[in-house]
């Protein structure tokens, strides 16, 4: 018997102090019910999809938007071709005006197919919309990326994001299926250097899984959580949680707010993983085990402070990552990669 995902924890009357002290430290997804129900875009969408389109287009600068277009027979599941050599859809540049015309024009045939634009940056495409939709749970001074997702019935394959995320549903119901980061081995992840939109994706059809082809997915389901969100609801997604998103209606929109905690010098650890393909993965098993001990000691610091015995002035790249130390590390890496 296959386990069903557990429900995501739901919270009401959330404020910033409680969010920072109770929700974020848990490192688990959380539904913030009705948190943005009074946003202008949500209010417009409550009237009609056309009213939301009118609201957005009043702010539109006509900047190019990257969108995905799929044939009706694909069922809204954007992904790879069967042999993973390409995609099962087309990606091309358009404008928000053209996209909304295609989604909402009553003269458009019913078999228009599946269309969505994701990660549309509000500051450059829709200036002013971000400011009109404040997020009370975040420090106003915190650097963030705010973007729009808009389209018709579609399924976004399970993937992870580096940043933390507040996914705010503006129009259309959405179903999220979530998996902890440690389920990576049960999700049959595709290529990491040729992706749909930047992040590796699971090859499992989350809606209609093939357990003969992907038997370990049963274990992922046992650890999964799921929720169906309505307009005005917000989902908090911690960094690296896998999430599959299904838009359940003919028109939908969502505003996402991404941010990272940590020093400014931090870049994606995916770069470290790629470098490790050159330096660690193909070593003899014994050597790989030894290097794991080194990483545990210096990077994950599973024991005592690894540099406590070294005077601060002599710690070199093991000390705090100041500007000069960052430059030194990059110089060492660049020199090695150019050989």
N, C-alpha and C positions, 0 to 999 in steps of 0.2 A: 504494500500500500504506500502511495506517495504522500509525503507530508505536505501540508499547505502552509504558505507563509503566515507568520504571526502578524497581528495588527501593530502598526506603529503607534507609539505612545502619543496621546492627544492632550494638549494643554490649552487652557483658555485664560483670558485676562493676563496675558504675558506682558511684562515690562522689561526694560533693559537690565535692571539690577538682578532680577530673577533669571533672565536669560544667561547673563554672564556667570552667575554663581551656581545655578542649578542645571542648566541645559548643556552649555558648551563643555564643562568639565567631564561630563559623562561620555562624550565622544560617540554618542548614538543619535540616530535620526529622531526628530520630534516634529509633530504636527502642531502648528500654532493656529488654532481654529479661529477663523474670521478676523485675523489680525489686520488685514488691509481691505476690509469690506467697504470702507469709506473712501478709498482712493478714487480720484477722478476717472481713471481708465476703467475701473471696476464698475463704477456707477454708469458710465457710458455704455459698457458692454451689457449691463443689466437691461438697458433700453432695447438694444439690438446690435447685431454685428456691424451694421452700417453706421450706427451712432459711434461705435468705437473707432471705426475706420475714419470717420470724419474728424474725431478728436485727434487721432494720430497724425493725419495728413495736414492739420493746421500747423504742426510743428515740423513737417517734413522738409528737408533741405534738398531732396533729390539725389542724395549721395548713393553710390552703388551698394547693392545688397547681394550677398551670396545666398543662393537658394537651391534647394534640392527638388527635383521633379521626377516623379515615378509614375509608371503606367498603372491603370486601374487594377490589373491582374496581380500586381505585387502585394496587394493587401495592406499597403501602408508601411510595410516592414523595410526600412532603408538599410541596406547592407551591401555585401559583396556579391559578385556573380558566383555561380556554383563552384567554379574552380579557383576562386579567390584571385584571379588574374585581373579583375576589374570590379566595377560596381554594378548593381542592378537598377541604377537610376542615373540621371544626368545632373550635374552640378554646373550652374552658370550664374553669371552676374545679371541682376535685374534692378529694378527700383521698387521701393515700397509701394508707390502708386500702382505700378503694373502688377505687383503681386496681389494687392488688395482687389484690383479690378478682376483678376482671374478668379479669386476666391469668392467674390460677392456679386459679380455681374449676373443678373437673372437670365441673361441670354446665353450664358456659358453652358455648354452641354453638361449633362449630369455625369458623364464619364470623363471629367476633366483630369482625373487621376489624383495622385497624392502629392501635395505641395507643402513645403515648409521652409522657413528661413530661421536659422538659429544663431544665437550669439550676435545679433544686430546691435552694435554699440550705440547706446542712446546719445552720448555727448556729440557724436559726429553726424549721426543720421537724423535724430530727433532731439535737437538741443532744447532744453527746457523741460522735457518730460521727466527726466530724472529728478530735477529739483521739485517738480510738482507732486512727486510721490516719495516723501521722506520715509525712511525706515527707522522707527523709534528704538529698535533693538541694537543699533550700531552707533558707535561714537561718530558724530558728524565729521570729525577730523580724520577718521580712519580711511586710508586709501582703499578704494574698491573699484571693481569693474561692474558696471550696470548695463544689462543688455536685454533685448526683446527677443522672444521666440513666438512665431506666429505661423499659422497654417491650418490645414484641414486634417481629417483623420490620418494619424500617422503613428508609427512606433519607432522610437529611438532605441537602438540596441544598448544592452547593459554596458556601461563604461564607468570609468572613474574620472574625477577631476582633482587637480592638485589643490585647488583652493577650497575653503569652506564656502557654503552656498546657502542662501535663502531664496528658495524658488517660490515666487508669488503668483498664484493663479489669477489671471485677469478675466479670462473668458473661456468657457468650455471645461467640462470635467476631465481630469487627468488621473490616471492610475499609475502609481509608482510601485515598482517591485525592487527591493533593496537587498544588498548582500554585504556582509562585513568584508573588509579588505582581505582577510585570511582565506576567503573562499576562491581566490584566484585560480587555484589548482583544480577546482571543480566547475569552472565556467568556460573552459575551452576557448581561451582568448586567441584572437587572430593576430596577424602581423603587427609588430609594434613600430615599424618604420614606414608603413603604407596604410594609412588610416582614413576613415571617412571624413573626420573633422578635427584631427589632432590627437585624439586619445585612442588607445587600443580598445577594441570592443569584443564582447562575448559573441561567439558564433552560434550559441544556443537560441532557438526560437522560444522566447520566454512564454508566449501565449500558447503555442502548440509544440511543446518540447518532444524531441525524438529521443527516447531513453535508450533505444538500442544503439544509436549513434553517439549519444552523450550520456552514458550511464552514471558518471560521477555527478551529474547535475542533480540527482536525487539528494545528495548530501548538501549541495548548495541550497536547495529548497528547504531543507530541514533547518537551515540557519537564516532563512530569508524573512523579511518583513514587508508588508504591503499596505497601501492605503489609497483610497480614492478621494481626491481633493475637489472641492467646489470653488467657484470664483470667490475671492476674498480670503481663501485659506493660504497658509504659508507652510512649506516644508523646510526644516533645517537639515542640511546634509553635511556631515563632517567630512573633512578631507579624506579622499581615497575610498570612500564607500561606493561600491558598484550600484548603479541605478539604471533601471529600464523604465522608460516613460512612454505611456500610451495615451494619446489624445482620443477621447471617446466620442467626440462630436464633430460635426461638419465644419466647425470654425472654432478656433481657440487661440488664446494668446497668454503669454506668461512673461513676467519680468523677473530676471535673476540678478542677485547681488552677490558677487564673489569677493572674498578677501582672504589674505593670508596673515597669520601671526608669525612673528620671528624677525630676525635681523634683515635689513634691506639687502644685504649681499646675497641672500639665499636665492638660488635658482632651482630648477626642477631636478630632483634626484634621479629622474629618468636618464639624465646625462651620465650620471655615475653608473647606472645599469648598462648603458651602451658602452662606456669605457671598459667596464668589467668583462664585456664580451671579448674584448681584445686582450685582457690581462689575466683573467681568473678562470672563466668558465671551462676552458679546455685543458687546464692543468691536471696532472695526476690527482686522483682522489685524496691522497694523503696531503699533498701540498694545498689543495683547496681547504681541507680541514684546518691546516695551520693558519691560512690567511683569514679564515673565519674567526679564529682566536684574536688575530691582530685587529680586525674590524670591531669585534666585541670590546676590545680593550680601548682603542683610540676613538672610535666613532660612536658606538652605542653605549660605551662606558658602563658596562654591566658590573664592574667592580669599583675599586677606589679611584680617586682622581688620578688619571694616567700621567699627569705632569706635575704633581704636587712636589716631587723631589727635585725638580729643575728650577733654578732661579728664574723669575719672570722675564728678566732681560735676555735670557738664553734659550727661551722656548721656541723661537723661530716660528715656523708655520703651525706649530702646535699651540701657540698662544691665541689670544683674541684676534678675530679676523678684522683688523684695521685696514685702511686703504693700502698701505705698503705691503702688508701680509697678503692681502687679496691679489695684488699685482705680482708678488713673488710666486704664489701658487699657480696663477695663470701662465706665468712665464715658463715654469717647470713643465706644465702640461703641454703648452704649445710646442716647446722644444722636443718633447717626446713624440708628439703626434706628427711632427714634420720629418721624422726620420724615414 
